[in-house]
Amino acid sequence: MLDQNAFQSQLRQTLANILQWWAAHAVDETHGGFIGRMDGQGGIHPHDEKGIILHTRLLWTFSAAARQAQLAEYRPLADRAHQYLMRHFWDEEKSGFYWMLDYQGRPSQTKKQVYAQAFAIYALSEYYLLNGQAGALDWAMETFEFLEQFSRDRRKNGYLEAFNRDWQLLEDLRLSEKDANEAKTLNTHLHVLEAYTHLYRAGKREAVRHALINLVELFLDKFIDPHTGHMRLFFDENWQLKSHEISFGHDIECSWLLTEAAEASGDESLLDRARQAALLMAAATLRDGVDADGGLFNEAGPQGVTDTDKHWWPQAEAVVGFLQAWEISGDQAYYEAATHTWHFIQHFMLDTTLGDWYWRVNREGRPITSEDKISQWKCPYHTSRACIEALKRLSLREGGAI
């Protein structure tokens, strides 16, 4: 088992490698902002669209690197990401953020996906915490207010998924082609929860706190299956469950994001409930989702695992989720689970030829190189955050700093 000093050393080096790679490869020097796509062989596609998810996650990553990891050299990249986001993705006329731009920075898909608005709030909140720029917090709050006005279902609770440029509900609500076209999804709610947590930390507005508490209670009441410990992924508008799929990455990611949200709210009774739910989810993930090599399977159904591939982001989230379960429970098995998954990452997920992490490997650990290195969905947010969060948790146990 990896001791804590060696673990921290590897986390720092891995974080440095992630940040250096993205700083070196993601910047679009020709058209501004960051490139839209690099394929699995390292080929850059300069005319591909630029996605809001990639750009907001880069803003969060470089801001967090500068603030939380105290790596000031990444502040200029945070500034670059913020400037491009607000100059090109922000809808000056209707408010909110566009889904996609062409390579020259012109809107190509103007829908307002709630998931994307949440990531903008999350990233702008971190950028505000980095430099105290009031405008960043103002934009985050304006986006929050639009979500509360248009997306929040005041009659049945929860948040509806997607709107057109004018904030009218769309018929096609899907975040991606692989998602079910349902009105209320775990994925969107999870990232609204994450965004509101950070927005409340940044601005301490009571309206945000009330919305955050409502979301935590919604997760405890609707999204977590108390019998299995897994997350329920898709619902219709009336909270009728529409899917029995299991996403192990979302299970373990939710376990720690939910606890962070409850802690930020300041509601101690809610925090106690969230911690118990987190342990339930961590136990379910460890029991059902972790392979013998420490890697996290992608998906399962009621009868067992259905997708044995191991994607980059669930591995990263597992490290944080298992460490938090260890913090809450004191059970050494969770520390061992975190280091076991970390060992898997170090031996199978890191691309020692082209750099950064593979998108996914198969059960035998063979990389699927047809997947992109940089895209709307492939970014350094999960990986850099896992390193920062793991370092934070290990350092706190020693009374130190990252």
N, C-alpha and C positions, 0 to 999 in steps of 0.2 A: 504493500500500500504506500502511496506517495505521501511523504511527510509534508507538513504545512509550509515549511520554508522552501522546499523544492517546488511545491505547487505554486506558490506566489512568484517564484523566479520564472517559471515557465509561463505563467499568465502574463507577466510583464513583457516577456520577450515576444509572445504571440500577439499581444496587443500592439506592440511596436511594429511587428511585421505587417499586421493588417493595415494600420494607419499609413505606413510608408508605401505600401503597394497601392492603396487607393489614391493617395496624394500624387503618386507618380503616373498612374494610368487613367484616372477618371476625368481629369480636367479637359474640357473642350477649349483649346486655345484659339480655335478658328471662329466658332460661333457663340462662344460664351457658355457659362454654366458648366455642365458636365456632359460627357458623351451619353448617348442613349443606349448603346449596345456594344459589347465586346463578346465575340463568340467563344466557344469552348477551346478553340485552337489559338486564341489570342488575337484574332483578327478584329480590327475596329471597323464599325459600320457608321461612317460619319453622317450619313443622311437618314439614319433611323430616328424615329420619334423620341422625344424626351418625356419621361413620365413623372408625374407628381410624386409617386411613392418613392422612387429613387432619389429625387431631389430633396424631399423633406427628410428622408432618412439620412442623407449625407449631411444636411444641416444639423440634424441632431447629433450625428456621430462626431463631426469636427468640433461642434460646440462642447459636447461632453468630454472629448479628448482634452480640450483646452481648459475646461473648468474642473471637471471631476478628477481627471487623471493628471491635471496640472502640467500639460504639455503645451506650452504657450505657442509653439511653432505652428500649431494647427488653427490658431485664431484667424489668420488671413483666409483660410479655406472656409471657415464658418462664415466670415463676412461675405465671401464670394457667393456661397450658397444662399445666404439670406437675401443678398441684393438681387440675384437672378430669380429667386422664388417670387419676390414681391414685384419685380418689374415685369415678369412674363406670365407667371401662373395665376396671379391674383386678378380677379375680375373687378376692375375699377367701377364698372357700371352697376353690376348686380350683386357684388360681394361674393365671397367664396373663392375656391381654387379650382381651376380647370383640371381635367383628368390628363390631358395629353397635349403636347405642343409638337409642331414640326421641328426639324433640326435647326431652323433659323429663329425659333422662339415664338412662332405664331400659333395661336390656339387651333388645334386640329380636332380635338374631342372636348366639347365644352360642358359635358355633364358634371354634376356636383355629386360625386360619390361620397357618402358620409364617412366611409373608411379613410378616404383621402383628406377630408377636412379634419378628421381626428389627428392624422399624422402631422398636418400643418400646425395644429394647436400644440401638439407634443414638442415639435421641433422649435417653434417660436418661443415656447416657454423656457426651453433649455437655453436658447440664444439670449433671452432676456436675463436669465440667471447668470449667464456668462458676463454680460457687459452692462446690464441695467438700462438698455435702450428702451425707453417708454413705448416707442412705436411698435416694437415687437409684441409687447404685452397687449397693446391696444388692438392690434390685428388678431391676436389669439382670442381676445375677449369678444371681438366682433363676430368671429367665426363661431365661437361658443353660442352667442346669442342667436345666430341664424339657425344653428342646429336645434336649439331649444324651441325656436319659433316654428320651424318647418319639419324637422325630422322627428322630434319627440311626440310620441303618441300619448296625448293627455288622457284619453279615455281608457286605454287598455295597457298603457305603460310600454316602455321600450322605445327603440329608435328605428324608424323606417330607413331603408337602405340607400336609395339613389334618386336623384332629381335632375331635371334638365337645367339649362342655364338660368331659367327664370324661377327655379325652386318649385317646379311642379313635379309631382311624383311620376316616375317612369314606370312603364310596364315591364321592361327588362331590368331587373334590379341586381343582376349578378355582378359580383366583383371580378370574376374571371370565368372562362368557359367551363371550368371543371366544377363550378359551384352550382347548387340548386337555386332556381329562381324563386326564392321565398322572401317574405316581407321582413323577417327578423332573424338575424344570424348571430351565432356566437362570435365569429371573427370580428365583425364590425363592432359589436357591443364591447368586446374585450379591448379594442383599441380606443374606443370612446372612453372607457374606464381609465385606461392608461393615460390618455390625454388630459382628462379632467383631474386626475391625481396630480399631474405635473403643473397644470394651470393653477390649481389651488395652492400648491407649494409656492408658485411664483407670485401670485397676486393676492392671495388670502381673501378672495371675494366670497361673501356668504352665499350668493346665488350658485356659485360653483360648488361649494361645500354641500349644499342641499341636493344638487343634481348628482354629486358623487355618492352621497349616502344612499340615494335612491337606486343608483346603479349597483352598489355593493349588495343591497338587499335583493335586487332583481337577480343577481347571480346566485345568491344563496337560495332563492325561492324557485327559480325557473331553470337556470342553465346547468346546475350541478345535479347529477343523478345521485341521490343519497344512498342508493343500493349498490351501485357499481363504482362510484368515485370518478366516473368519466363525465366529460362535458357533453351536453346535448347541443347539436350543431345548427339545426335548421328548424324554424317555426314559421307557421303562417301568421297572419295579422292578429289572430285570436289566441295565439300561444298554443296551438295544436302542434305537437311534435311531428315533423315531416321526414325525419331521417334517424337511422339507428347506427350510423357510422361513428367510428371512434378515431380521433386525431390525437395521437400521443403527444405530439409537440404542443398542441393547444392545451391539453390537460396540464402539462407540467409548467407551461408558461403562465397559465391562469393561476396556478397555485401560488406563485409569488407576486404576480401583479395584483391579485385580489387582496392579499395581505398588505401590500404597500398602500393600496387605496384606503383600506379601513384604517390603517395607522395614520395616514395623512389627514383623515377626517376628524381625528381626535375623539371618536366615539369608542370607548373602551369595551363596551359590551359587544359592539359590532366587530371589533378587532378580535375578541375571543372567539366569536363564531367563525370569522374568516380564517383564523389560525387552525381551528379544528377542520374546516373544509380543506385547507391547504394540505394538511397531513393526510386526509382521505384521498385527495387527488395524487399526492406524491406516492402513497402506498399503492394505489391502483396502477400508476405508471410503472413503478418498479416491478410490480407483480406481473403485469400483462404486456408491457411494452419494451422491455430491455432484453436484448439478445445476450447470449453467453459472452460475447466479446465486449460488452458494455455499450454497444451502439443502440440507438433508439429506432425501432421500426417506425414506418410512416403511418400506416392506417390499419384499422381492424374493423370487424363487424361483430354482431352478436355471437357468431360461431368461432371467432378467433381472428388472428392476423390475416389481413388480405393483401397487404403491400409490405414486403420485407425490405424494400430499398431503404437506405438511410440518408435522409436529406440533411443539408448543412445546418439549417436553423433549429430543428428539434434537438440536435446534439448540444448546441450552444445553450438553449433554454433548459435542458436537463441539468447541466452543471449548476446553474443558479437555483433551480427549483429544488434539487436534492440538497444543496448546501443550506437553503432556507429551512427545509424540513429537519435537517440536523440541528440548526440553530433553535428551532421551536421545541423539538422533542428531546434533544440530547442523545438521540439514538445514533450510534457510530455507524450503523449500516447505511445511513444516508450519506455520511461523509465518504464511505467506501464506494457508494454508487456514483457520487459526483466525480471521484478520482478515476473510477473505472471508465466512465464516459469520456472523461478528459484524456485518458490513455488511448481510447478509441480515436478521438479527434486527432491526437498527435500522430498516430500511426496510419490513419486511413483517410482523413478528410483534408489534410493539408496538401496542396499541390506544390511539390518541391521543384517542379519544372517551370511552370508559368507563374507561380505565386498565388497567393490568397487560398481560399478553400474551394474544393469541388462543390458543385451544386448537390450532387448525390453520388453515392456508391451503391452497388448491389450487395446482397447479403454476404457475398464472398469478399467484399472490400474492393471490387474493381470499379474504378471511376467511370461514370457515364459522361464522356467528354463531348457529347452532342449538346449538352446543356450550356447555357451562356455563363460567362464570367461576370459580366456587368449587364444589367437590364432593369426594366421596371421593377422586377421582383428580386433580383440578385444584387444585394448591397451589403455593406458592413455593419448594419445596425444590430442585428442579433449577435454577431460574433464579437464586435467591439464591446457591446454592452455586457455580454456574458463575462468578458475579462474584467471590465470595470466593476461589475457587481460582485463577482467572486473575490476579487482583491479587497473590495470594501468589507465584505463579510469576514474574510480571514484576518484582515488587519484589525477590525473592531474587536475580535476575540483576543488580540494581542495588545489592544490599547494604542495602536499606531495609526498611520495614515497610508493611503495608497502609495 
